[in-house]
Amino acid sequence: MMVFDFMRLEDVDTKGKTVFLRVDVNSPLDPNSKKILDATRIRAIEDTLKSLKDAKVVFGAHQSRPGKYDFTSLETHSRVLQMYHNGKVKYVDDIDGTKAQKEIKELEVGEILVLNNLRMHKDENIDASPEELAKTSMIQNLAPYFDLCVNDAFPAAHRAQASLVAFGELMPMIAGRLMEKELSALNKVIYKPNRPCVYLLGGAKVDDRIPVIKRVLKDNIADSILIGGLIRESFHMAQGMMKERYLSLKDEEKKLVDEAGEILNKYDGAIELPVDVALDVKGERVELMVDAITDESNIYDIGLNTIAHFSERIKNAGTVVAEGPLGMFERRGFDIGTKELLRAMADSLAYTVVGGGHMGGMASMLGIDERMKHVSTGGGAMLSLLSGEDLPVIDAMAKAKKRWG
């Protein structure tokens, strides 16, 4: 059952058409050289590009946001795209001006034109409805050149920016191959997942994970949730540990600990916390049972007993969804929890979904990403979807289907 309602590439004729392809190739860059360090998102759109080989493709994307060190042009992205794509790729240092318009008009079938970083345009940074955004100069300047919009920007699906949601007001907007693949995988883990359904949640942002935990337990999506990473701390504090550290928290952080406590009380047994942890003691990994944790403990990973227990849970699961590393994986010796649980997922017969970002990157580095059923390209969008939020891009595609389908 697919509950997301949108048009697919099979629903339209793209032959000879000029297509605006909105993607998310926002990539980690080297701070000094600005070279792309991981081209996963660029490689991920190749299936869509193959499906558009008989069209003229105008490639729209962003890199970072104004004020950040990695807010740059997309010229390097166009060169990397050319490495993975068997077709002609051109770049124009413009977005909606006369240079861009000239290049679009001169495009040949099978060619790709990469526009500059869309967030360098003021209209891409406006917060408004799709109807209002469709009236912006960027959309009005570009729309006359396009026959349809293909949206493949799943990692940005929780954003309501002009290039992401407005074209569907003026022309058919359909899902690209990556968008369809992402939504199909997440559809499977949200609606009628294979049982038992296990969520493995780590990372640092407890405020991002608590809405997910509440939703998947309230709606009986998950049978159990395994907790690691820095979010573990909020749940251990809710159990009365690290009292001095709790008192030093800001009010909003204390509120999150209180929410964690409410979850533990309401869903007794569904939340599984680490029984042991790994500390950094003068640069060495030292294992410690959780009842011995103090306010001064520098906890950098889950412990070996927890790894064994969580691995057993994953082995016996029907569905596993993982988002966020289990420890400070950047440091040698404290990446064990994250690596071992990813390996357990790769060995499992369950339907396995790995969240984008750090976990997806680690799975790729270990060479086990292809043994997962799905590795998402989106972290924030995936969490938003799992928490039950309406995603602006999905809403815009559904609306476009009603209008143009």
Order of alpha helices (4+ residues) and beta strands (2+ residues): beta-alpha-alpha-beta-alpha-beta-alpha-beta-alpha-alpha-beta-alpha-beta-alpha-beta-alpha-beta-alpha-alpha-alpha-beta-beta-beta-beta-alpha-beta-alpha-beta-alpha-beta-alpha-alpha
